[in-house]
Amino acid sequence: MIEIIWLGHGTFQLKLESGEIVLIDPWINGNPKSPQGFKIDHIDTMLITHGHFDHVADAVQLAKKFKPKVIANFEICAWLETKGVQNTGGMNKGGSQTAGSLKVTMTHALHSSGIQDGTSMLYGGEAAGFILHFADGSKAYFAGDTSVFSDMALYRELYAPDLAFLPIGDHYTMDPRQAALAARLIGAKTVIPVHFGTFPILTGTPAELADLVKADGVHVWELQPGTAVRW
């Protein structure tokens, strides 16, 4: 059983059966959807999909405070190290590594990945997603920011994830129609929609996605920020 807490936008906290805490794409301060009063008091592993502010804004502060294993692409890890972050695990697409009881495989994503560093925009490598391999054998696909792409079908063949976290907001990522196709390609029967409603421009909704995938028997699991659920 894994506890999942959506912290708004694309940020999630997972509590594994072992008790380990995994934080994904940390953006809490300044996040309009972040639950008020939520406190992070421990992190074992931090995963970062790409370098945009709405996915890394709190990465340096939290990584220096809690000293988790930080897994991201090579370029983001190199940048984090210049900020004093230790215990980074830079990697690239197709590779896998283990952090505690969690194994992660880095996947492709169709998106950009610039890092805002003061007044400069730095190269942040390529955006990515992750396959999360849990100790009980279950798997989840965390797509990160992306459009739909046909190689998602290969991830279905290789990993057969049971759960998929898919962006639906449109404009910066895929919209519900594309996310519905992504759900079919990846084959997961449960989808948690992310990256919607944070700003007015992110217009896609879970209801739209649910209507598009109901014929496929896919459950759209809309979470509320700050409310823990178990999977």
WOBELQUI-V964731 format. One record per residue. SS is DSSP state (a for helix, b for strand, c for the rest). BURIAL is b if it has 24 or more other C-alpha atoms within 12 Angstrom, else e. Layout:
ss->[SS:SS]
burial->[BURIAL:BURIAL]
This chain:
ss->[c:c:b:b:b:b:c:c:c:c:c:b:b:b:b:c:c:c:c:c:b:b:b:b:c:c:c:c:c:c:c:c:c:c:c:c:c:c:c:c:c:c:c:c:b:b:b:c:c:c:c:c:a:a:a:a:c:c:a:a:a:a:a:a:a:a:c:c:b:b:b:b:b:a:a:a:a:a:a:a:a:a:c:c:c:c:c:b:b:b:b:c:c:c:c:b:b:b:b:c:c:b:b:b:b:b:b:b:c:c:c:c:c:c:b:b:b:c:c:b:b:b:c:c:c:c:c:b:b:b:b:b:b:c:c:c:c:c:b:b:b:b:c:c:c:c:c:c:c:c:c:a:a:a:a:a:a:a:a:c:c:c:b:b:b:b:b:c:b:c:c:c:c:c:b:a:a:a:a:a:a:a:a:a:a:a:c:c:c:b:b:b:b:b:c:c:c:c:c:c:c:c:c:c:c:a:a:a:a:a:a:a:a:a:a:a:c:c:b:b:c:c:c:c:c:c:c:b:b:b:c]
burial->[e:b:e:b:b:b:b:b:b:b:b:b:b:b:b:b:e:e:e:b:b:b:b:b:b:b:b:b:b:e:b:e:b:b:b:e:e:e:e:b:e:e:b:b:b:b:b:b:b:b:b:b:b:b:b:b:b:b:b:b:e:b:b:b:e:b:e:b:b:b:b:b:b:b:b:b:b:b:b:b:e:e:e:e:b:b:e:b:b:b:b:b:b:e:e:b:b:b:b:b:e:b:b:b:b:b:b:b:b:b:b:b:b:b:b:e:e:e:e:e:e:e:e:b:b:b:b:b:b:b:b:b:b:b:e:e:e:b:b:b:b:b:b:b:b:b:b:b:b:e:e:b:e:e:b:b:e:e:b:b:b:b:b:b:b:b:b:b:b:b:e:b:b:b:b:b:b:b:b:b:b:b:b:b:b:b:b:b:b:b:b:b:b:b:b:b:b:b:e:e:e:e:b:b:b:b:e:e:b:b:e:b:b:e:e:e:e:b:b:b:b:b:b:e:b:b:e:e:e:e:b]
